[in-house]
Amino acid sequence: MQITRRSLGIIAAGAPGLALAQGAAQPADPRLGARSTGQATAPVTVLEFFSLTCGHCAAFHNQVWPRVKLELVNTGRIRMVWRDFPLDGVALAAAAVARALPEDRYEAFIATLFQTQDRWAFAQGRQIDELARIAALAGMDRARFDAVLADEALRRGILESRMAAEREFQIRATPSFAFNGRLHSGNLPFEQFARLVQDAPRT
């Protein structure tokens, strides 16, 4: 999905009370730590920048990611690191919920969100309630869910991570992937993804 310059402003406008401070130091928060799968010693680290409401991101996760995990992650060729890049307020809410769950539930939860994206992300006027139902299946009750959505520090941390990615990689679309730092954008078919892994710079 192409990114417009207005998108970050739209997200902030949809998060009442959330002020973004450029360069402000934030206390360490384990919820904002790396979410990844694969061996730390893998020769290639792939960063994926995604939005949970992006249809192209869902297509990658539903159609390509299972093969990537089987053939490239499980064989030790890559380590995959997921980086939130929310494109709207609903995606920001979903990212916050995912990060507030225990770390070992993160991958399964975002997989579920991508598999059911048409049910919750585009349910006009009901997105948050539908998201809460899916979160409940992952063990987060409604009181905890509401508290997560009201957590300004968590939302700010996610948005500051997005801003840092924009500065470092000049991301213009989701999904985008950095193969040992070399950026490629779009829903990559498996064959192209595997070639980019093979061609990634080695340090």
Kinemage of the C-alpha trace (Angstrom):
@kinemage 1
@onewidth
@group {chain A} dominant
@subgroup {mainchain}
@vectorlist {calphas} color= white
{ca met a 1} P 0.000 0.000 0.000
{ca gln a 2} L 1.390 3.399 -0.996
{ca ile a 3} L 2.087 5.810 1.860
{ca thr a 4} L 1.104 9.465 1.771
{ca arg a 5} L 2.686 12.256 3.753
{ca arg a 6} L -0.651 12.834 5.461
{ca ser a 7} L -0.872 9.323 6.904
{ca leu a 8} L 1.108 9.964 10.068
{ca gly a 9} L -0.956 13.086 10.796
{ca ile a 10} L -4.138 11.103 10.269
{ca ile a 11} L -2.986 8.478 12.760
{ca ala a 12} L -2.090 11.077 15.371
{ca ala a 13} L -5.399 12.851 14.831
{ca gly a 14} L -7.188 9.573 15.456
{ca ala a 15} L -5.395 9.054 18.757
{ca pro a 16} L -6.705 11.765 21.096
{ca gly a 17} L -4.163 13.134 23.530
{ca leu a 18} L -1.237 11.614 21.699
{ca ala a 19} L 1.555 14.116 21.070
{ca leu a 20} L 4.603 13.060 19.087
{ca ala a 21} L 7.867 14.438 20.368
{ca gln a 22} L 10.683 14.288 17.815
{ca gly a 23} L 13.747 12.711 19.348
{ca ala a 24} L 12.232 12.422 22.825
{ca ala a 25} L 13.854 9.721 24.931
{ca gln a 26} L 11.412 7.069 26.071
{ca pro a 27} L 11.815 4.709 29.030
{ca ala a 28} L 12.613 1.109 28.143
{ca asp a 29} L 9.384 -0.798 27.507
{ca pro a 30} L 9.596 -4.533 26.783
{ca arg a 31} L 6.396 -4.277 24.729
{ca leu a 32} L 8.353 -2.200 22.204
{ca gly a 33} L 11.187 -4.707 21.938
{ca ala a 34} L 11.962 -6.773 18.846
{ca arg a 35} L 9.362 -9.273 17.686
{ca ser a 36} L 11.100 -11.877 15.574
{ca thr a 37} L 11.468 -15.490 14.603
{ca gly a 38} L 14.499 -17.438 13.471
{ca gln a 39} L 18.035 -17.948 14.670
{ca ala a 40} L 19.970 -14.922 15.884
{ca thr a 41} L 22.995 -16.294 14.007
{ca ala a 42} L 21.215 -16.455 10.635
{ca pro a 43} L 23.342 -14.836 7.886
{ca val a 44} L 20.467 -12.607 6.724
{ca thr a 45} L 18.146 -10.528 8.881
{ca val a 46} L 14.970 -9.424 7.131
{ca leu a 47} L 13.039 -6.512 8.592
{ca glu a 48} L 9.408 -6.377 7.512
{ca phe a 49} L 7.616 -3.034 7.790
{ca phe a 50} L 3.879 -3.673 7.731
{ca ser a 51} L 0.489 -2.287 8.604
{ca leu a 52} L -2.159 -4.635 9.941
{ca thr a 53} L -4.836 -2.933 7.812
{ca cys a 54} L -2.798 -3.169 4.576
{ca gly a 55} L -4.275 -5.630 2.069
{ca his a 56} L -0.896 -6.202 0.390
{ca cys a 57} L 0.621 -7.041 3.793
{ca ala a 58} L -2.187 -9.530 4.418
{ca ala a 59} L -1.598 -11.125 1.013
{ca phe a 60} L 2.083 -11.616 1.802
{ca his a 61} L 1.405 -13.114 5.214
{ca asn a 62} L -1.394 -15.372 4.053
{ca gln a 63} L 0.123 -16.565 0.783
{ca val a 64} L 3.924 -16.197 0.947
{ca trp a 65} L 4.982 -16.112 4.597
{ca pro a 66} L 4.186 -19.793 5.379
{ca arg a 67} L 6.663 -20.898 2.689
{ca val a 68} L 9.227 -18.284 3.765
{ca lys a 69} L 9.058 -19.604 7.306
{ca leu a 70} L 9.295 -23.237 6.244
{ca glu a 71} L 12.113 -22.888 3.710
{ca leu a 72} L 14.090 -19.868 4.877
{ca val a 73} L 13.451 -19.317 8.588
{ca asn a 74} L 13.263 -22.896 9.830
{ca thr a 75} L 16.377 -23.838 7.831
{ca gly a 76} L 18.443 -21.089 9.482
{ca arg a 77} L 18.859 -18.936 6.355
{ca ile a 78} L 17.078 -15.845 7.703
{ca arg a 79} L 15.880 -14.226 10.876
{ca met a 80} L 12.626 -12.307 10.388
{ca val a 81} L 11.992 -9.176 12.453
{ca trp a 82} L 8.554 -7.541 12.348
{ca arg a 83} L 8.400 -3.745 12.481
{ca asp a 84} L 5.096 -1.935 12.950
{ca phe a 85} L 4.329 0.661 10.306
{ca pro a 86} L 0.646 1.525 10.958
{ca leu a 87} L -1.086 3.440 8.181
{ca asp a 88} L -4.181 4.461 10.129
{ca gly a 89} L -5.644 4.593 13.612
{ca val a 90} L -7.149 1.117 13.415
{ca ala a 91} L -3.782 -0.354 12.452
{ca leu a 92} L -2.178 1.520 15.349
{ca ala a 93} L -4.741 0.049 17.759
{ca ala a 94} L -4.152 -3.462 16.412
{ca ala a 95} L -0.371 -3.062 16.681
{ca ala a 96} L -0.705 -1.913 20.290
{ca val a 97} L -2.857 -4.913 21.179
{ca ala a 98} L -0.425 -7.309 19.489
{ca arg a 99} L 2.521 -5.864 21.406
{ca ala a 100} L 0.643 -5.919 24.706
{ca leu a 101} L 0.141 -9.683 24.467
{ca pro a 102} L 2.832 -12.033 25.809
{ca glu a 103} L 5.679 -12.133 23.288
{ca asp a 104} L 5.151 -15.823 22.530
{ca arg a 105} L 1.618 -15.066 21.294
{ca tyr a 106} L 2.641 -12.240 18.953
{ca glu a 107} L 3.267 -14.171 15.743
{ca ala a 108} L 0.071 -16.222 16.016
{ca phe a 109} L -1.960 -13.110 16.802
{ca ile a 110} L -0.792 -11.074 13.821
{ca ala a 111} L -1.323 -14.151 11.632
{ca thr a 112} L -4.911 -14.300 12.854
{ca leu a 113} L -5.396 -10.582 12.204
{ca phe a 114} L -4.149 -10.950 8.636
{ca gln a 115} L -6.278 -14.035 8.024
{ca thr a 116} L -9.412 -12.235 9.283
{ca gln a 117} L -8.533 -8.743 8.036
{ca asp a 118} L -11.707 -8.368 5.971
{ca arg a 119} L -13.780 -9.107 9.069
{ca trp a 120} L -12.348 -6.491 11.429
{ca ala a 121} L -10.212 -3.925 9.588
{ca phe a 122} L -12.933 -2.776 7.210
{ca ala a 123} L -15.999 -3.213 9.433
{ca gln a 124} L -17.001 0.456 9.329
{ca gly a 125} L -17.948 1.666 12.803
{ca arg a 126} L -17.220 -1.750 14.330
{ca gln a 127} L -13.455 -2.134 13.834
{ca ile a 128} L -12.560 -1.758 17.508
{ca asp a 129} L -15.296 -4.099 18.727
{ca glu a 130} L -14.287 -6.736 16.181
{ca leu a 131} L -10.644 -6.318 17.151
{ca ala a 132} L -11.612 -6.758 20.806
{ca arg a 133} L -13.325 -10.054 19.968
{ca ile a 134} L -10.194 -11.394 18.308
{ca ala a 135} L -8.053 -10.182 21.217
{ca ala a 136} L -10.341 -12.042 23.614
{ca leu a 137} L -9.570 -15.278 21.778
{ca ala a 138} L -5.876 -14.566 22.455
{ca gly a 139} L -6.576 -14.151 26.181
{ca met a 140} L -7.061 -10.386 26.507
{ca asp a 141} L -10.331 -9.438 28.195
{ca arg a 142} L -12.199 -6.240 27.323
{ca ala a 143} L -11.000 -4.285 30.360
{ca arg a 144} L -7.381 -5.030 29.490
{ca phe a 145} L -8.068 -4.308 25.807
{ca asp a 146} L -9.520 -0.888 26.626
{ca ala a 147} L -6.553 -0.118 28.871
{ca val a 148} L -4.134 -0.959 26.051
{ca leu a 149} L -5.935 1.353 23.626
{ca ala a 150} L -5.761 4.143 26.218
{ca asp a 151} L -2.020 3.642 26.785
{ca glu a 152} L -0.466 6.725 25.201
{ca ala a 153} L 3.115 5.621 25.902
{ca leu a 154} L 2.632 2.406 23.934
{ca arg a 155} L 1.013 4.148 20.973
{ca arg a 156} L 3.669 6.851 21.003
{ca gly a 157} L 6.416 4.247 21.023
{ca ile a 158} L 4.926 2.476 18.002
{ca leu a 159} L 4.608 5.739 16.074
{ca glu a 160} L 8.120 6.831 16.951
{ca ser a 161} L 9.380 3.489 15.648
{ca arg a 162} L 7.503 4.140 12.412
{ca met a 163} L 9.029 7.617 12.138
{ca ala a 164} L 12.511 6.183 12.725
{ca ala a 165} L 11.935 3.658 9.930
{ca glu a 166} L 10.842 6.441 7.588
{ca arg a 167} L 14.018 8.367 8.328
{ca glu a 168} L 16.340 5.373 8.013
{ca phe a 169} L 14.832 3.570 5.034
{ca gln a 170} L 12.630 6.188 3.280
{ca ile a 171} L 9.760 3.709 3.171
{ca arg a 172} L 7.083 4.590 0.619
{ca ala a 173} L 4.869 1.504 0.640
{ca thr a 174} L 3.823 -1.450 2.759
{ca pro a 175} L 4.903 -4.117 3.003
{ca ser a 176} L 8.574 -3.196 2.717
{ca phe a 177} L 11.470 -5.512 3.493
{ca ala a 178} L 15.079 -4.734 4.373
{ca phe a 179} L 17.425 -7.635 3.579
{ca asn a 180} L 20.504 -6.932 5.718
{ca gly a 181} L 19.651 -3.272 5.251
{ca arg a 182} L 18.815 -3.354 1.513
{ca leu a 183} L 15.203 -2.208 1.055
{ca his a 184} L 12.628 -3.663 -1.341
{ca ser a 185} L 8.933 -2.817 -1.304
{ca gly a 186} L 5.763 -4.617 -2.273
{ca asn a 187} L 4.136 -8.003 -1.795
{ca leu a 188} L 7.040 -10.112 -3.027
{ca pro a 189} L 6.368 -13.584 -4.441
{ca phe a 190} L 8.374 -16.319 -2.782
{ca glu a 191} L 10.834 -16.756 -5.659
{ca gln a 192} L 11.749 -13.057 -5.642
{ca phe a 193} L 11.938 -13.004 -1.839
{ca ala a 194} L 14.330 -15.973 -1.904
{ca arg a 195} L 16.513 -14.298 -4.563
{ca leu a 196} L 16.738 -11.152 -2.459
{ca val a 197} L 17.836 -13.261 0.496
{ca gln a 198} L 20.511 -14.858 -1.679
{ca asp a 199} L 21.685 -11.452 -2.953
{ca ala a 200} L 21.571 -9.656 0.419
{ca pro a 201} L 24.857 -8.006 1.418
{ca arg a 202} L 26.918 -9.959 3.923
{ca thr a 203} L 28.974 -8.236 6.585
